[in-house]
Amino acid sequence: MSEEDEELEELRKKKLLELQMQQQQAALQQEAAEEQARAEEQQKQMILKRILDPEAKSRLTRIKLAHPEFATTVEDQLIMLAQSGRLNKVITDAELKEILKRVQPKKRDITITRR
């Protein structure tokens, strides 16, 4: 092997090592972000469990399956109320229904008439 070939091989090894290090760092960062998201979700669920009765919690879970964005919005609002101290009792299923009716986006009825 010539000296140039050896230098080229050394550069390839160095670059490969750099790429492997970058991949490891990216994987560690992604894992840390996922762990943080899991911890936040767990904390969120603990707060909801504390402020909702079992029926209301069950209803909100079912809504989350069908309409995840809407349910997340409602959960965030309930948690915000609880953390600000404006929610001082456990929310029942009937109360949650009323909250959902108020928060639910208004749908417009569109009618088409033929002439």
C-alpha positions in Angstrom: 0.0 0.0 0.0 1.2 3.4 -0.8 1.4 6.3 1.6 -1.6 8.0 -0.1 -3.7 4.9 0.2 -2.9 4.7 3.9 -3.8 8.3 4.5 -7.1 7.8 2.6 -7.9 4.8 4.6 -7.1 6.7 7.8 -9.4 9.5 6.8 -12.2 7.0 6.0 -11.9 5.4 9.4 -11.9 8.8 11.1 -15.0 10.0 9.2 -16.8 6.7 10.0 -16.0 7.1 13.7 -17.4 10.7 13.6 -20.6 9.5 11.9 -21.0 6.7 14.5 -20.6 9.2 17.3 -23.1 11.6 15.8 -25.6 8.7 15.5 -25.1 7.8 19.1 -25.6 11.4 20.2 -28.8 11.7 18.2 -30.1 8.4 19.6 -29.4 9.6 23.2 -31.1 12.9 22.5 -34.1 11.2 21.1 -34.3 8.8 24.0 -34.1 11.7 26.5 -36.8 13.6 24.7 -39.1 10.5 24.7 -38.4 9.9 28.4 -39.3 13.6 29.1 -42.5 13.3 27.1 -43.5 10.1 29.0 -42.8 11.8 32.3 -44.9 14.8 31.3 -47.8 12.5 30.2 -47.6 10.5 33.4 -47.7 13.7 35.5 -50.7 14.9 33.4 -52.6 11.7 33.9 -51.9 11.9 37.7 -53.4 15.4 37.8 -56.4 14.3 35.8 -57.0 11.3 38.0 -57.0 13.6 41.0 -59.5 16.1 39.5 -61.9 13.8 37.6 -64.1 11.1 39.0 -63.7 7.6 37.5 -66.7 8.0 35.1 -65.5 11.4 33.8 -62.0 10.1 33.4 -63.3 7.2 31.4 -65.4 9.5 29.2 -62.4 11.7 28.5 -60.3 8.6 27.6 -62.9 7.5 25.1 -63.1 10.9 23.6 -59.3 10.9 23.3 -59.5 7.7 21.2 -62.0 9.3 18.8 -60.8 13.0 18.8 -57.2 13.2 20.3 -56.7 16.9 19.6 -60.0 17.9 21.2 -59.4 15.7 24.2 -55.9 17.1 24.7 -57.2 20.6 24.6 -59.8 19.8 27.2 -57.3 18.0 29.4 -54.9 21.0 29.2 -57.6 23.4 30.2 -58.7 21.3 33.1 -55.1 20.9 34.3 -54.6 24.7 34.0 -57.7 25.4 36.0 -56.6 22.9 38.7 -53.1 24.3 38.9 -54.3 27.9 39.1 -56.6 26.9 42.0 -59.8 27.7 40.2 -60.9 24.1 40.3 -61.5 23.1 43.9 -63.6 19.9 43.6 -63.7 16.7 41.7 -65.4 17.0 38.4 -68.3 14.5 37.9 -69.3 13.0 34.6 -72.3 15.3 34.3 -70.1 18.3 34.9 -67.6 17.1 32.3 -70.4 16.7 29.8 -71.4 20.4 30.3 -67.7 21.4 29.9 -67.5 19.4 26.7 -70.6 21.1 25.3 -69.2 24.5 26.0 -65.7 23.8 24.6 -66.9 21.8 21.6 -66.5 23.8 18.4 -69.7 25.2 17.0 -70.8 23.3 13.9 -72.7 25.2 11.3 -75.7 23.6 9.6 -75.5 24.0 5.9 -78.7 23.4 3.9 -78.9 23.3 0.2 -82.2 24.0 -1.4 -82.9 23.1 -5.0 -85.0 25.2 -7.3 
